[in-house]
Amino acid sequence: MRDVFIIGVGQTPVGELWDQGLRELGAAAIHDALEDARLERVDAVYVGNMLGCLNGQANLAALLADAAGLLPAEAWRVEAACASGGAAVRAGALAVASGAYDAALAVGVEKMTDGAPEQVTAGLAAAADQDYEASHGLGFTALSALLMRRYMEETGQGREAFAPFAVTAHRNAAANPRAMFREPITAEAFARCPVVAAPIGVLDAAPICDGAAAVVVCSREFLGPRHRPVRIAASAVATDTIALAARDDILTLGAAARSARAAYHAAGMRPADVDLFEAHDAFTIITALSLEACGFAPRGQALRLAAEGCFAPGGKTPISTCGGLKARGHPVGASGAYQVVEAVLQLRGEAGANQVKGARHALTQSIGGHGSVAVTHVLEA
Amino acid sequence: MRDVFIIGVGQTPVGELWDQGLRELGAAAIHDALEDARLERVDAVYVGNMLGCLNGQANLAALLADAAGLLPAEAWRVEAACASGGAAVRAGALAVASGAYDAALAVGVEKMTDGAPEQVTAGLAAAADQDYEASHGLGFTALSALLMRRYMEETGQGREAFAPFAVTAHRNAAANPRAMFREPITAEAFARCPVVAAPIGVLDAAPICDGAAAVVVCSREFLGPRHRPVRIAASAVATDTIALAARDDILTLGAAARSARAAYHAAGMRPADVDLFEAHDAFTIITALSLEACGFAPRGQALRLAAEGCFAPGGKTPISTCGGLKARGHPVGASGAYQVVEAVLQLRGEAGANQVKGARHALTQSIGGHGSVAVTHVLEA
């Protein structure tokens, strides 16, 4: 495989962006990424998006190629539930690795706030097994609640032990001008917050929001002196059963673990070599399980290590340094692309107040459907 | 780029398949394609699907990897409106060309009959520009009707001149045991059929239906004596404006023409070298425009050449030899994969009563959103 590099990143703010639709958000992120790469155009665009049907819009890749002035570029949409943005980056990397293009663009975009709450809930539940889970009322939060309850039962820890993930995410987001929630929260506020689906509280959960993030990828031959390349040292996707009930052990995110192992192997690295980790912290329980799947904590130990500050700024493996899904926001089909954008900024030394000093290797992991699909990237400065 | 070959094809019958859902249809096509390739498994699955939200099912690639026993394979969905199946084949080809996998699988699947008619209509309209077309009532058929009316105006031909496309499609489908409509129709029946959106009649249009088709692709190194490989000599995707109103000339399908030109160039071929053409005959007008975009007829001449029998069995360039979208059926996100499956059967000499003698080169073209995206493949025996 040819080596693939990231030479441009772009992102919109994340939030309830009532004055912008899929078209405006996607085109803005594409424009920023091309400008960052000092390119006028690319000939291939891969669009990560999960909930376009909420907006009545299929064929979103052609729409964005059009809106961004990139016609007649190759363009199609990639969907892997909440991992769609990560999978779009994977598609772009494959296109360049194949030799089909010397440069390509991946953009993740989501516009969730146009849907009525029950539509958004139903749309997110579609990531689960419709026949055996979602149609019986087991939605996005309810399934995560089952995982969290089981984790608490097995480890003997209370809900308050998950606080460090939310507290750190909000603290990191306070320094990110594009984050949705820029107010720090306390462990006390976390403990007292309203319950959504017990034991999940509102501060365990990422918000409904809008946003778009884009990356320009290219071949080694394409690199010029104007670029500040970050190499995609590994890109790996794995799947697990779509129904939680079909798993031997619901506390092992098999797809996350396998894609992480494959990525470490391809990059010739171990977890200890990772300087920062962009985690899929859609719920605090998913953060814990993802950390364990990626080898940053032994099974059942993620909360203990979090309490010790391992994943906070200055810790052994800082996570979600720009606020993560929890506080930067989780426009679902865009989040995997935001993770890559934020990791690139870290590896370039451009992460501002949240900069991890001397960061050379970053891991990003985008998870869809309660672990039924995971996309893991290793990025190298 | 590494050469990519097709070594296995599978397809379900097309029709109103009330006893099968996305899971059963997709898994059946995958199973058949793997068996045809004499493989137990592949490690990557790319799923073409457009209307999954009608079924309340996102994350369909993980679901099918699971249902087909292919976990923990890489799996994500590809969507490019009605060209989704073609784009999934493209994704599989890129994955193998990149060196990421020696073998991969692309499957197109659609389950349209579970939706209420107004839901299906709205779902298909989402391929158009929601902000500027669909939300004003310009749906799938209405937009094609605008194209047809303009074509009739420019060429001075009546609706009856489109009859050969529908008549040939139904005649071809009569010999295809997997086709939805196996009854031949007459030009008189075509002329008399009920109007859907003037000038489009019900016999101009492909049906709402269910189905799945799959192909196994692999590298040259992977080929063994047990395989009967068909080479993907070219694979090209191009886009055009999503809104018809934004085009300088609505009778030139720019994306179709550009992707065809790119495919001919990559394959070192001309239209005259093509032994059969799997056309995107969702409406008779789209057949005509696709034939002209691909160089099989000069502008405005497709109907005249059709009347002369150029596109019928035994003609210069037989099209839609298994019945096409019109009569085999058009399960939208699957159709592009069906085209490739049927072309492979022709190139292997396994097309039965519809066999094109001595076929060595086939062109397939899958079109989404009234020409806003087109996927063109050249296959070589």
Interface residues (C-beta under 8 A of the other chain):
Chain A: M1 R2 G21 R23 M50 L51 G52 C53 N55 G56 Q57 A58 N59 L60 A61 A62 L63 A65 D66 L70 L71 P72 A73 E74 A75 W76 R77 V78 E79 A80 A81 A83 S84 A87 R90 A91 L94 A95 A97 S98 G99 A100 A122 G123 A125 A126 A127 A128 D129 Q130 D131 A134 S135 A236 V237 A238 T239 D240 T241 I242 A243 A246 G254 A255 R258 G368 G369 S372 V373
Chain B: M1 R2 G21 R23 M50 L51 G52 C53 N55 G56 Q57 A58 N59 L60 A61 A62 L63 A65 D66 L70 L71 P72 A73 E74 A75 W76 R77 V78 E79 A80 A81 A83 S84 A87 R90 A91 L94 A95 A97 S98 G99 A100 A122 G123 A125 A126 A127 A128 D129 Q130 D131 A134 S135 A236 V237 A238 T239 D240 T241 I242 A243 A246 G254 A255 R258 G368 G369 S372 V373
